[in-house]
Amino acid sequence: MQSYKKHVVETRLKEFYTTMQQAFKLAEVENGDIETWGRVNNPGNVYVENDVYPSNSDEWFDKYISPYLKGQTKVDLKKSEKFMDSSIFRILLNGSAFTFNTNGIYFFPNAGDYYKCASYDAATRVKRCSGTKYFKFKYYEDSKITPFDYPNHSSKATLTYSDYRNRLRRELLVGNIGSCSKTAVEAGVEASYCAELIRLEGWKIPKDYPFKF
């Protein structure tokens, strides 16, 4: 059973990454640079009141990304069902699901786990779901969708994508607070780097993975 669950997670993580990368690339071909999306008279990507942000706009997502995600099901969430305050929630054909906003993309290999994890308080959610039932991704203007990783994404602006990846080390993903480790979870911090750890292993869950499925 453990082996089967791991295989499902591995397969769906890779599929999600590939599918979302492709969707963003196709959307840019059709709509131009991502910095200009939904920003009337604001091509400099500077926040102004009433600007359209993907973090709170189903309309933004449906206009730019949905056309390139085949077979997705849009689910309107009640306030009590929202995960990390995201109103954008989609279920995919393979039974996985994700939420989307600018602060983080949360991917659920099994869509049914979404409601279970969303019902927990923050501390319980981290301990019971982080790194097993959901995985954190991020979108960047140069790399599009990618697993959330180390160092923190705020430092990424000073690095080229290749340099950024070259500086990643496995020990940084498992040895820092917020990392893919039991230490992080026991401290009440999301295991944010687990998707990146699995990606670095060729989309395979390593033998020393800190959590059971």
C-alpha positions in Angstrom: 0.0 0.0 0.0 2.8 2.4 0.8 4.5 1.6 -2.5 1.3 2.3 -4.4 0.6 5.6 -2.6 4.1 6.8 -3.3 3.8 5.9 -7.0 0.6 7.9 -7.2 2.2 10.9 -5.6 5.3 10.7 -7.8 3.3 10.3 -11.0 0.8 13.1 -10.3 3.5 15.5 -9.1 5.4 15.2 -12.3 2.2 15.4 -14.4 1.1 18.6 -12.6 4.5 20.2 -13.1 4.6 19.4 -16.8 1.0 20.3 -17.4 1.2 23.7 -15.7 4.5 24.6 -17.3 3.0 23.9 -20.7 -0.2 25.8 -19.9 1.8 29.0 -19.0 4.0 28.7 -22.0 1.0 28.4 -24.4 -0.8 31.3 -22.6 2.2 33.6 -23.1 2.3 32.7 -26.8 -1.3 33.8 -27.1 -1.4 36.7 -24.6 2.1 38.1 -24.5 4.4 38.5 -21.5 2.9 37.5 -18.2 3.8 40.8 -16.7 1.1 42.5 -18.8 -1.7 40.0 -18.1 -4.8 41.7 -16.7 -3.0 45.0 -16.1 -4.7 47.7 -18.1 -2.4 50.7 -18.6 0.0 49.1 -16.1 2.6 47.2 -18.1 5.3 47.9 -15.5 3.7 45.3 -13.2 3.3 47.8 -10.4 0.4 47.2 -8.0 -2.5 49.7 -8.2 -5.9 49.5 -6.6 -8.3 47.2 -8.4 -5.4 45.6 -10.3 -6.2 42.0 -11.3 -4.2 39.5 -9.4 -4.3 35.8 -9.8 -4.3 35.4 -6.0 -7.9 36.6 -5.9 -9.3 36.3 -9.4 -11.0 33.3 -10.9 -11.6 35.6 -13.9 -7.8 36.0 -14.4 -7.2 32.3 -14.2 -10.0 31.4 -16.5 -9.0 34.0 -19.1 -5.3 33.1 -19.2 -4.7 29.6 -17.9 -7.9 27.6 -18.1 -8.0 27.3 -21.9 -4.8 25.3 -21.7 -5.9 22.9 -18.9 -8.0 20.2 -20.5 -10.7 18.5 -18.4 -10.3 20.6 -15.3 -13.3 21.0 -13.0 -13.9 24.4 -11.4 -15.1 24.3 -7.8 -16.6 27.3 -6.1 -15.5 27.1 -2.4 -17.4 28.3 0.6 -15.4 30.6 2.9 -15.0 27.7 5.4 -13.6 25.5 2.7 -10.8 27.8 1.4 -7.2 26.6 1.8 -4.7 29.4 2.6 -7.3 32.0 1.5 -7.2 30.9 -2.1 -10.5 31.0 -4.0 -9.1 29.3 -7.1 -9.6 25.6 -6.8 -9.5 23.1 -9.7 -9.9 19.3 -9.9 -8.0 17.6 -12.7 -8.9 14.5 -14.7 -6.5 12.2 -12.9 -8.1 12.8 -9.6 -5.6 15.4 -8.3 -6.4 19.0 -7.4 -4.8 22.4 -6.8 -5.3 25.8 -5.4 -3.7 28.8 -7.0 -2.6 32.2 -5.9 0.6 34.4 -6.0 1.7 33.3 -2.6 1.8 29.7 -3.3 0.2 26.9 -5.4 -0.9 23.9 -3.3 -1.1 20.6 -5.2 -3.1 17.7 -3.8 -2.3 14.3 -5.5 -5.7 13.1 -4.3 -8.4 15.7 -4.6 -10.4 14.2 -1.7 -7.6 15.2 0.7 -8.2 18.9 0.0 -11.4 19.1 2.1 -9.9 17.1 4.9 -6.8 19.3 5.2 -8.8 22.5 4.8 -10.9 21.5 7.8 -7.9 21.3 10.2 -6.5 24.2 12.1 -3.1 25.5 11.0 -1.0 23.4 13.3 -2.9 20.2 12.7 -2.8 20.8 8.9 0.9 21.1 8.9 1.4 17.9 10.9 -1.1 15.7 9.0 -0.9 17.1 5.5 2.3 18.9 4.7 4.6 16.9 2.5 2.2 14.0 2.2 -1.3 15.2 1.2 -0.2 18.5 -0.4 2.9 20.0 -1.9 3.8 23.6 -2.5 4.6 25.1 -5.8 5.2 28.7 -6.9 5.1 30.6 -10.2 7.8 32.9 -11.3 7.8 35.1 -14.4 10.9 33.5 -15.9 10.4 29.8 -14.9 6.6 29.7 -14.7 5.5 26.9 -12.4 8.2 25.3 -10.3 8.4 23.6 -6.9 8.8 25.9 -3.9 12.4 25.7 -2.9 15.5 27.1 -1.2 16.7 29.9 -0.9 13.4 31.8 -0.4 11.9 32.9 -3.6 12.4 36.6 -2.7 16.1 36.2 -3.5 15.5 34.9 -6.9 15.4 38.3 -8.6 19.1 38.6 -8.2 19.9 35.2 -9.8 19.5 33.7 -13.2 17.4 30.6 -13.3 20.3 28.3 -14.1 22.5 29.9 -11.3 19.6 29.5 -8.9 19.2 25.8 -9.6 22.9 25.2 -9.5 23.1 26.6 -6.0 20.5 24.3 -4.7 21.8 21.5 -2.5 19.9 18.5 -1.2 21.0 19.3 2.4 19.4 22.7 2.1 16.0 21.1 1.3 16.1 18.8 4.3 18.1 20.7 6.9 16.5 24.1 7.3 13.4 25.3 9.0 10.6 25.2 6.5 12.4 22.3 4.8 11.2 18.8 4.0 11.9 17.5 7.4 10.2 16.3 10.6 12.0 19.0 12.5 10.1 21.6 10.5 6.7 20.0 10.9 7.2 19.4 14.6 8.0 23.1 14.9 4.7 23.9 13.2 6.2 25.0 9.9 5.2 23.7 6.5 7.4 21.2 4.8 7.6 23.5 1.8 10.5 22.0 -0.1 9.2 18.4 -0.4 8.1 18.8 -4.1 11.5 20.2 -5.0 13.3 17.3 -3.1 11.2 14.8 -5.1 11.9 16.6 -8.3 15.7 16.6 -7.7 15.4 12.8 -7.3 13.9 12.5 -10.8 10.4 12.7 -9.5 10.9 9.8 -7.2 10.3 9.8 -3.4 13.8 9.0 -1.9 14.3 6.2 0.6 15.1 8.6 3.4 11.9 10.7 2.8 10.9 11.9 6.3 7.2 11.2 6.1 5.0 8.1 5.5 2.1 8.0 3.2 
